[in-house]
Amino acid sequence: MPGSTDENALAARRARRAAIRLHHPDAGGSAAALIAALSATGCTEPPPMVFATTARSRLRRLGSRLRLALRRRRFVIHDHEFIENHEGTTS
């Protein structure tokens, strides 16, 4: 469907990328020219940040849970005298 919002967004993105390619300081342009070109395209803010994560396998999730459980445990190490003094007691 011509004139849809998806096509408009795609055209705006292409215009923004073309302006960056032509006027970016790393490509031989100036910062002032880049700012002017971006404002002429109507792009006042950068595109939203997108984060991609990979799905973890079942084995990897299990390993993560086991490591977390081991980190949460508290180990108490008693010396030999403590063990000899408390051998007959029950808790």
C-alpha positions as CSV (number, residue, x, y, z in Angstrom):
1,M,0.0,0.0,0.0
2,P,1.7,3.2,-1.1
3,G,2.2,5.9,1.5
4,S,2.0,3.6,4.4
5,T,3.8,4.5,7.6
6,D,6.3,1.6,7.1
7,E,7.3,3.0,3.7
8,N,7.6,6.5,5.2
9,A,9.7,5.3,8.1
10,L,11.9,3.3,5.6
11,A,12.3,6.4,3.4
12,A,13.2,8.5,6.4
13,R,15.8,6.0,7.6
14,R,17.4,5.9,4.1
15,A,17.5,9.7,4.0
16,R,19.2,9.8,7.4
17,R,21.7,7.1,6.5
18,A,22.5,8.9,3.2
19,A,23.1,12.2,5.0
20,I,25.4,10.5,7.5
21,R,27.4,8.8,4.7
22,L,27.8,12.1,2.8
23,H,28.5,14.5,5.7
24,H,30.0,12.5,8.5
25,P,33.3,14.0,9.8
26,D,35.1,10.6,9.5
27,A,34.1,10.6,5.8
28,G,35.6,14.0,5.1
29,G,32.5,16.2,6.0
30,S,32.1,18.6,8.8
31,A,30.1,18.4,12.0
32,A,28.1,21.5,11.0
33,A,27.2,20.0,7.6
34,L,26.2,16.7,9.3
35,I,23.9,18.5,11.7
36,A,22.4,20.6,8.9
37,A,21.8,17.5,6.8
38,L,20.2,15.6,9.6
39,S,17.9,18.5,10.5
40,A,16.9,18.8,6.8
41,T,15.9,15.2,6.8
42,G,13.6,15.8,9.8
43,C,15.5,13.4,12.0
44,T,15.8,15.1,15.3
45,E,16.6,12.1,17.5
46,P,18.6,8.9,16.8
47,P,16.8,5.6,16.2
48,P,16.0,3.5,19.3
49,M,18.5,1.2,20.7
50,V,17.9,-2.5,19.9
51,F,19.3,-5.3,21.9
52,A,19.4,-8.9,20.7
53,T,20.0,-11.8,23.0
54,T,20.5,-15.5,22.1
55,A,18.3,-18.2,23.5
56,R,20.2,-20.3,26.0
57,S,20.1,-24.0,25.8
58,R,18.6,-26.1,28.6
59,L,22.0,-27.4,29.6
60,R,23.4,-23.9,29.9
61,R,20.4,-22.7,32.0
62,L,20.9,-25.7,34.3
63,G,24.6,-24.9,34.7
64,S,23.7,-21.3,35.6
65,R,21.2,-22.4,38.2
66,L,23.7,-24.8,39.8
67,R,26.4,-22.2,39.9
68,L,24.0,-19.8,41.6
69,A,23.0,-22.4,44.1
70,L,26.6,-23.1,45.0
71,R,27.4,-19.4,45.4
72,R,24.5,-19.1,47.8
73,R,25.7,-21.9,50.1
74,R,27.8,-21.1,53.1
75,F,30.6,-23.4,54.0
76,V,31.9,-23.5,57.5
77,I,35.3,-25.1,58.0
78,H,36.1,-26.3,61.5
79,D,39.5,-27.2,62.8
80,H,40.5,-30.6,64.2
81,E,40.0,-29.5,67.9
82,F,36.5,-28.4,67.3
83,I,35.6,-31.7,65.7
84,E,37.1,-33.7,68.6
85,N,35.3,-31.6,71.2
86,H,31.9,-32.0,69.5
87,E,32.0,-35.6,68.2
88,G,29.4,-37.0,70.5
89,T,26.8,-34.3,70.2
90,T,23.8,-34.4,67.8
91,S,22.1,-31.4,66.4
